[in-house]
Amino acid sequence: MSALLWPLRLVRSLALFLVELVRANLRVAVEVATPGLGMQAAIMVVSTRTRNLVEAVLLANAISLTPGTLTLEVDEDTRDLYVHTLYAPTREEFLARVARLEDLVLDMTRLRGRGSA
């Protein structure tokens, strides 16, 4: 992907993150209104595709900004994240949600997009 498209990817990624943020807020609001309806709390280790600590920390912050999740630790050597979540019906579903956030962060931080080497 061309570096010329980076500004468009940045705007798109920010908009998609806002959508994810609203969805998470609505889910937490429903949980507050109906306690115990869908909470399945867990702490999970998430391997990332980040190349440096800046990308890992930005991803950790994006996860923590999303209601119902909190990044507990970033492993500086492996850039693995330790994440507490209130909603983890399956590990695969949770990792898919984190992967969507990671795609957005990598599209914002890499001039040629998340697939660039």
C-alpha positions in Angstrom: 0.0 0.0 0.0 1.3 3.4 -0.9 2.6 5.8 1.7 0.5 8.5 0.0 -2.6 6.8 1.3 -1.4 7.0 4.9 -3.5 10.0 5.8 -6.7 8.3 4.5 -5.8 5.1 6.5 -5.3 7.3 9.6 -8.7 8.9 9.3 -10.4 5.6 8.5 -8.7 3.8 11.4 -9.6 6.5 13.9 -13.3 6.4 12.7 -13.3 2.6 13.0 -11.8 2.8 16.5 -14.6 5.2 17.5 -17.2 2.7 16.3 -15.5 0.0 18.4 -15.5 2.3 21.3 -19.2 3.1 21.0 -20.0 -0.7 20.7 -18.0 -1.5 23.8 -19.7 1.4 25.8 -23.1 0.1 24.8 -22.1 -3.5 25.9 -21.0 -2.2 29.3 -24.1 -0.1 29.6 -26.3 -3.2 29.0 -24.2 -5.1 31.5 -24.8 -2.4 34.1 -28.5 -2.5 33.4 -28.7 -6.3 33.5 -25.9 -7.6 35.9 -24.5 -11.0 35.1 -26.1 -11.2 31.7 -22.9 -11.8 29.7 -19.8 -11.3 31.7 -17.1 -13.9 31.3 -14.0 -12.3 32.8 -10.5 -13.6 31.9 -6.9 -12.6 31.8 -5.2 -13.5 28.5 -1.8 -13.2 27.0 -2.0 -11.7 23.5 0.9 -12.1 21.1 1.2 -9.0 18.8 2.5 -8.2 15.4 4.0 -5.0 16.6 7.6 -4.3 15.6 8.5 -1.8 18.4 7.5 -0.7 21.8 5.7 2.4 20.5 3.3 0.3 18.5 2.8 -2.1 21.4 2.0 0.7 23.8 -0.4 2.3 21.4 -2.2 -1.0 21.0 -2.2 -1.5 24.8 -3.8 2.0 25.2 -6.4 1.3 22.5 -7.3 -1.9 24.3 -7.5 -0.1 27.7 -9.6 2.7 26.3 -12.2 0.2 25.2 -14.6 -0.4 28.1 -14.5 -3.9 29.5 -10.8 -4.4 28.8 -7.7 -3.4 30.5 -4.1 -4.0 29.5 -2.2 -5.1 32.6 1.3 -5.4 31.2 3.3 -5.0 28.1 6.3 -7.4 27.8 9.1 -5.2 26.5 11.1 -8.1 25.0 8.3 -10.0 23.2 5.7 -7.2 23.0 3.1 -9.6 24.3 0.2 -8.0 26.1 -1.5 -9.3 29.3 -5.1 -8.2 29.0 -8.0 -8.4 31.5 -11.4 -8.6 29.8 -14.9 -8.8 31.1 -16.2 -10.4 27.9 -14.3 -13.5 26.7 -16.7 -16.2 25.7 -13.9 -17.9 23.8 -10.2 -17.1 23.4 -10.6 -17.0 19.6 -13.4 -14.4 19.8 -11.4 -12.2 22.2 -8.2 -12.5 20.1 -10.2 -11.6 16.9 -11.5 -8.4 18.7 -7.9 -7.5 19.7 -6.6 -8.3 16.1 -9.1 -5.7 14.7 -7.8 -3.1 17.1 -4.2 -4.1 16.2 -5.0 -3.7 12.5 -6.2 -0.2 13.1 -3.1 0.8 15.2 -0.7 -0.7 12.6 -2.5 1.1 9.8 -2.1 4.4 11.7 1.6 3.9 12.6 3.1 2.4 9.5 3.3 4.5 6.3 2.7 1.6 4.1 0.1 -0.1 6.2 0.0 -3.1 8.5 1.3 -5.5 5.8 4.5 -3.5 5.1 7.8 -5.1 6.0 
